[in-house]
């Protein structure tokens, strides 16, 4: 899912090659509560979906985000 890497990289000002499934909110310096909400908004816009509050709280790693996106986009 190349779009995910693109959105994460743009949100956190990284190169796409730096974006891995093992990236976590607690280990990325630029991933704070404000950029987390920016990431959510960017993902919702890019993938034309909406996340619930519970889903947003769960999205603390790129792997979790990928899993959620796959579940939401495969249903469409």
C-alpha positions in Angstrom: 0.0 0.0 0.0 2.3 2.7 -1.3 -0.2 5.5 -0.6 0.2 4.8 3.2 3.9 5.3 3.0 3.5 8.5 1.1 1.0 10.0 3.6 3.1 9.0 6.6 6.3 10.3 5.0 4.6 13.7 4.1 3.0 14.0 7.5 6.2 13.4 9.5 8.6 15.0 7.0 10.4 11.8 6.2 11.4 10.0 3.0 9.1 7.2 2.0 12.0 4.7 2.3 12.1 5.5 6.1 8.5 4.5 6.6 8.3 0.9 8.0 5.6 -1.2 9.7 7.7 -1.1 12.9 7.4 2.7 13.2 5.7 3.6 16.5 4.2 6.8 17.8 6.5 6.5 20.9 9.7 6.1 18.8 9.2 8.8 16.1 10.1 12.2 17.5 7.8 14.1 15.2 4.8 11.8 16.0 3.0 13.6 18.8 -0.7 14.1 19.5 -1.0 17.1 17.0 0.7 15.3 14.1 -1.3 12.2 15.0 -4.5 14.1 14.2 -2.9 15.5 11.1 -2.0 12.0 10.0 -5.6 10.8 10.6 -7.0 13.7 8.6 -4.5 13.1 5.8 -5.3 9.4 5.7 -9.1 10.0 5.7 -8.7 12.4 2.8 -6.3 10.2 0.8 -8.3 7.0 1.3 -11.8 8.7 1.4 -12.7 6.9 4.7 -13.5 7.9 8.2 -12.0 6.5 11.4 -13.9 6.1 14.7 -12.4 7.4 17.9 -11.5 3.9 19.0 -9.7 3.3 15.7 -7.8 6.5 16.1 -6.6 5.5 19.6 -5.4 2.2 18.2 -3.4 3.7 15.4 0.0 3.9 17.2 2.1 2.0 14.7 2.3 1.9 10.9 1.5 -1.8 11.0 -1.7 -1.1 13.0 -2.6 1.7 10.5 -2.0 -0.6 7.6 -4.2 -3.3 9.1 -7.0 -0.9 9.7 -6.8 0.6 6.2 -6.8 -2.8 4.6 -9.9 -3.8 6.6 -11.7 -0.5 5.7 -10.7 -0.4 2.0 -11.3 -4.1 1.2 -14.9 -3.7 2.3 -15.6 -1.1 -0.3 
